[in-house]
Amino acid sequence: MKFGMPWPGRDVGREAEQAGVEAFCTGDFVDHDAYLTVAEIVANTERALVGPAIAYAFARTPYAHATAMRQLHAQAPGRLFLGLGTAAFRINRDWFGVPADRPVDRIAETIDVVRAWLHAENGEKIQYSGEFYSIDADVRAPVLGRLDIPVLLAGFNSRMAATAGRVGDGVIGHGLFTRTWWNDIVRPAVDRGAAGSGRRPLEHGWIITAIDDNAPERAIADARRMIAFYLTVKTYDPYVAHHGWESPVAQLRSAFRAGDTDGMVKAVTDEMLAEIALCGTTADARAALARRADALPRDVGYFAPPSYLVSPKRRAAYAHSSLALIGTTP
């Protein structure tokens, strides 16, 4: 597994690459754009794998995703991947004002069209006819040429994971993923989707990581709070049921509705923390990493600082502390 992290900014990022971090990722939200951040990463790194993990798939057209990748490729050939995710129903409907129905079918077609643009050769039309997209582009300027950039899909539940194996080059795992969720749900689904393709799908994934040797209890509380915040999303109910965590999740959701962040932290059990996060002291995190070989993505693991109610300064400190995990054998 390659050691990666969400982009921690120029200063920590440069030190991280020198220390051995082999991949950086970023995402979309209301205050930052995935592709602008990828451009920043490209400008401040030399060797690392770089890409969005994830970009909101339906916030842009397939053309826009592919065009951004083409421009970035000119600066970082061979270093890029493209991670796409559907985002939640309400985000698509209420934030972007785009159709939010049938996300699995829609994302499969989106990936097909993105690839049509990425694989386009000079002098040939880009054509696609599907249910959601119809493309008939005759680009006369000699600016194209096939780019084989891996396209990965954020797949949490089994149907989306199977789609990642079927139409994508692999899957991007959520920070909540545990050993049994990878092994019992996600990997079998991805493999079913990829059956007969002759390839092994790539596995990238986020891992909640909070290390502070001076204040380990605060780091543990931040990791618990991040887990609790993620689990307020009802889309993850099959995951909750799979682990038998219905009772603590009901408690943390009640605390969230009441604005009780301390109650959210208390509702996350020791079992949940051990199965999901790397946190506490450096020694604690190294031990957890070493015992969790099959609970981690096979190809790239992004050691991600908690972000919910955590300041940018503390997130940067967590990112820097996670460099101590380099060399630990998972």
C-alpha positions in Angstrom: 0.0 0.0 0.0 1.2 3.5 -0.9 1.1 6.1 1.9 -1.0 9.1 0.9 -2.8 12.0 2.5 -5.3 14.7 1.6 -3.4 17.8 0.5 -2.2 19.5 3.7 -1.0 22.7 2.1 2.2 23.6 0.3 4.6 23.6 3.3 3.6 20.3 4.9 2.9 18.8 1.4 6.5 19.4 0.2 7.9 18.0 3.4 5.5 15.0 3.2 6.6 14.1 -0.3 10.3 14.3 0.7 9.4 12.1 3.7 8.0 9.4 1.4 4.3 10.2 0.8 3.5 8.8 -2.6 0.0 10.2 -3.2 -2.1 13.3 -2.5 -5.8 13.8 -3.0 -8.4 16.4 -2.5 -12.1 16.9 -2.8 -15.0 19.3 -3.5 -16.9 21.4 -1.0 -18.5 24.8 -0.9 -15.2 26.6 -0.1 -12.8 24.6 -2.3 -12.7 23.2 -5.8 -11.2 19.8 -6.4 -9.5 20.7 -9.7 -8.0 24.0 -8.5 -6.5 22.2 -5.5 -5.1 19.4 -7.8 -3.4 22.2 -9.8 -1.9 23.5 -6.6 -0.7 20.0 -5.7 0.8 19.5 -9.1 2.7 22.8 -8.8 4.1 21.9 -5.5 5.1 18.2 -5.9 7.4 16.3 -8.2 6.7 12.6 -8.1 3.5 11.8 -6.1 0.3 10.4 -7.6 -2.3 13.2 -7.6 -6.1 13.5 -8.1 -9.5 14.3 -6.7 -10.9 11.7 -4.3 -13.5 12.8 -4.9 -14.8 15.4 -7.3 -18.6 15.7 -7.4 -19.5 13.9 -10.6 -22.8 15.7 -11.4 -21.7 19.2 -10.4 -19.8 19.3 -13.8 -20.4 17.9 -17.2 -18.3 14.9 -18.3 -16.6 17.4 -20.7 -15.6 19.6 -17.8 -14.0 16.7 -15.8 -12.1 15.5 -18.9 -10.9 19.0 -19.8 -9.5 19.6 -16.4 -7.7 16.3 -16.5 -6.2 17.1 -19.9 -4.8 20.4 -18.7 -3.4 18.9 -15.6 -1.8 16.1 -17.5 0.3 18.6 -19.4 1.9 19.5 -16.1 2.0 16.1 -14.5 2.0 13.3 -17.1 1.6 9.9 -15.7 0.8 11.1 -12.2 -2.9 11.6 -12.3 -6.0 9.7 -11.3 -9.6 10.9 -11.4 -11.9 10.0 -8.5 -15.6 10.7 -8.9 -18.5 10.4 -6.5 -22.2 10.9 -6.8 -22.7 13.1 -3.7 -25.9 12.9 -1.7 -29.3 13.2 -3.2 -30.0 16.5 -1.5 -26.7 18.0 -2.5 -27.4 17.3 -6.2 -30.9 18.5 -6.0 -30.6 21.5 -3.7 -27.0 22.7 -4.2 -26.4 21.9 -7.8 -29.9 22.0 -9.2 -29.3 18.8 -11.3 -31.2 15.6 -11.6 -30.6 13.4 -8.5 -32.5 10.3 -9.4 -30.9 6.9 -10.3 -27.4 7.9 -9.2 -25.8 4.5 -9.9 -27.0 4.4 -13.6 -26.2 8.1 -14.0 -22.6 7.8 -12.7 -21.9 4.7 -14.9 -22.8 6.7 -18.0 -20.9 9.7 -16.7 -17.7 7.7 -16.5 -18.3 6.3 -20.0 -18.6 9.9 -21.4 -15.5 11.1 -19.4 -13.5 8.3 -20.9 -14.8 9.1 -24.4 -13.3 12.6 -24.0 -10.1 11.3 -22.4 -9.6 8.7 -25.1 -10.4 11.0 -28.0 -7.9 11.0 -30.9 -7.2 14.0 -33.1 -9.3 13.9 -36.3 -12.0 11.6 -34.9 -15.5 12.6 -33.6 -16.4 12.1 -30.0 -19.7 10.3 -30.1 -21.9 8.8 -27.3 -25.5 8.0 -27.2 -27.0 7.0 -23.9 -29.9 7.6 -21.6 -28.5 10.6 -19.8 -25.9 12.0 -22.4 -25.8 12.4 -26.1 -22.5 13.6 -27.5 -21.6 14.3 -31.1 -18.5 16.5 -31.0 -16.3 17.3 -34.0 -13.3 19.0 -32.6 -11.2 20.3 -35.4 -8.3 21.8 -33.4 -5.4 19.3 -33.0 -5.5 19.3 -29.2 -6.6 15.7 -28.4 -4.9 12.4 -28.2 -5.6 9.4 -25.9 -5.0 9.8 -22.2 -5.2 6.6 -20.1 -5.9 8.3 -16.7 -7.4 5.9 -14.2 -11.0 6.7 -13.3 -12.1 5.6 -9.8 -15.5 5.7 -8.2 -16.4 6.3 -4.6 -18.3 3.1 -3.7 -19.8 2.7 -0.2 -22.7 0.3 -0.6 -22.5 -2.9 -2.6 -24.3 -1.7 -5.8 -22.1 1.4 -6.2 -19.0 -0.8 -5.4 -20.0 -3.2 -8.2 -20.4 -0.3 -10.6 -16.8 0.8 -9.7 -15.6 -2.6 -10.7 -17.7 -2.7 -13.9 -17.2 0.7 -15.4 -14.3 2.2 -13.4 -10.7 1.4 -12.9 -11.3 0.8 -9.2 -12.9 2.0 -6.0 -12.3 4.8 -3.5 -13.2 3.7 0.0 -14.8 5.9 2.7 -13.0 6.8 5.9 -15.6 4.6 7.8 -14.5 1.4 6.1 -13.6 -1.5 8.4 -12.0 -4.9 7.8 -15.4 -6.6 7.4 -16.9 -3.9 5.3 -13.9 -4.1 2.9 -13.8 -7.9 2.9 -17.5 -8.9 3.2 -19.2 -6.1 1.2 -17.0 -3.9 -0.9 -14.3 -6.2 -2.4 -16.8 -9.0 -3.4 -19.0 -6.4 -5.1 -16.1 -4.8 -6.9 -14.9 -8.2 -8.0 -18.3 -9.1 -9.3 -18.4 -5.9 -11.3 -15.0 -6.5 -12.8 -15.6 -10.2 -13.5 -14.3 -11.2 -17.0 -12.4 -7.9 -17.5 -9.0 -9.5 -16.9 -7.9 -6.7 -14.6 -7.6 -6.1 -10.9 -9.5 -3.0 -9.9 -7.5 -0.4 -7.9 -8.3 0.3 -4.3 -7.8 3.7 -2.8 -9.3 4.7 0.5 -9.4 7.3 3.3 -8.4 6.4 6.8 -9.3 8.7 9.7 -6.0 9.5 11.4 -5.4 11.8 14.4 -2.0 11.6 16.2 -0.8 13.9 19.0 1.8 12.6 21.4 1.2 15.7 23.6 -2.6 15.6 23.7 -3.6 12.0 22.7 -7.0 12.3 24.3 -7.9 15.3 22.2 -6.8 13.4 19.1 -9.0 10.5 20.1 -12.0 12.8 20.7 -11.5 14.4 17.3 -11.5 11.0 15.7 -14.6 9.9 17.5 -16.3 13.2 16.5 -15.5 12.6 12.9 -16.8 9.1 13.0 -20.0 10.3 14.6 -20.5 13.1 12.1 -20.2 10.6 9.2 -22.6 8.2 10.8 -25.4 10.9 10.9 -26.0 10.0 7.2 -28.8 7.5 6.8 -27.3 6.2 3.5 -24.9 4.3 5.7 -27.6 2.4 7.6 -26.7 -1.0 5.9 -23.1 -0.4 7.1 -24.4 0.3 10.7 -26.6 -2.9 10.6 -23.8 -5.0 9.3 -21.7 -4.1 12.3 -24.5 -4.2 14.9 -24.0 -0.6 15.8 -27.6 0.5 15.7 -27.8 1.6 19.3 -24.7 3.9 19.5 -25.6 5.3 16.1 -29.1 6.2 17.3 -27.5 7.9 20.3 -25.1 9.9 18.2 -27.8 11.0 15.8 -29.9 12.2 18.7 -27.0 14.1 20.0 -26.3 15.6 16.6 -29.9 16.8 16.3 -29.6 18.4 19.7 -26.3 20.1 18.8 -24.6 18.1 21.5 -21.1 17.5 20.1 -19.8 16.0 23.4 -22.7 13.6 23.3 -21.7 12.6 19.8 -18.2 11.8 20.9 -19.4 9.7 23.9 -21.7 7.7 21.7 -18.9 6.3 19.6 -17.8 3.1 21.2 -14.3 1.8 21.7 -15.0 -1.0 19.2 -16.1 1.5 16.6 -13.0 3.6 17.2 -10.6 0.6 16.9 -12.3 -0.7 13.8 -12.2 2.6 11.9 -9.5 5.0 13.1 -5.8 5.4 13.8 -5.5 7.7 16.7 -3.9 8.7 20.0 -0.1 8.6 20.3 2.3 7.7 17.5 2.8 4.3 19.2 -1.0 3.7 19.3 -1.4 4.5 15.6 1.5 2.4 14.6 0.2 -0.6 16.5 -3.3 -0.1 15.0 -1.8 0.2 11.5 0.3 -3.0 11.9 -2.7 -5.1 13.0 -5.1 -3.9 10.3 -3.5 -5.2 7.1 -6.7 -6.4 5.5 -8.7 -3.5 6.8 -6.8 -1.1 4.5 -7.0 -0.3 0.8 -4.5 -2.4 -1.2 -3.1 0.4 -3.4 -3.3 3.8 -1.7 -4.3 4.7 1.8 -5.0 8.4 2.5 -4.3 9.1 6.2 -6.9 11.8 6.7 -7.0 14.2 9.7 -10.5 14.7 11.1 -12.1 17.8 9.8 -15.4 18.1 11.7 -15.0 21.0 14.2 -11.2 20.7 13.8 -9.3 23.9 13.0 -7.1 24.1 9.9 -4.0 24.5 12.2 -4.8 21.3 14.1 -5.6 19.4 10.8 -2.1 20.5 9.5 -0.5 19.3 12.8 -2.3 15.9 12.5 -1.1 15.6 8.9 2.4 16.3 9.9 2.2 13.8 12.8 1.0 11.1 10.4 4.3 11.2 8.6 5.6 9.1 11.6 3.6 6.2 10.1 5.7 6.0 7.0 7.6 2.7 7.2 5.1 1.0 9.4 4.3 -2.4 7.8 0.5 -2.9 7.6 
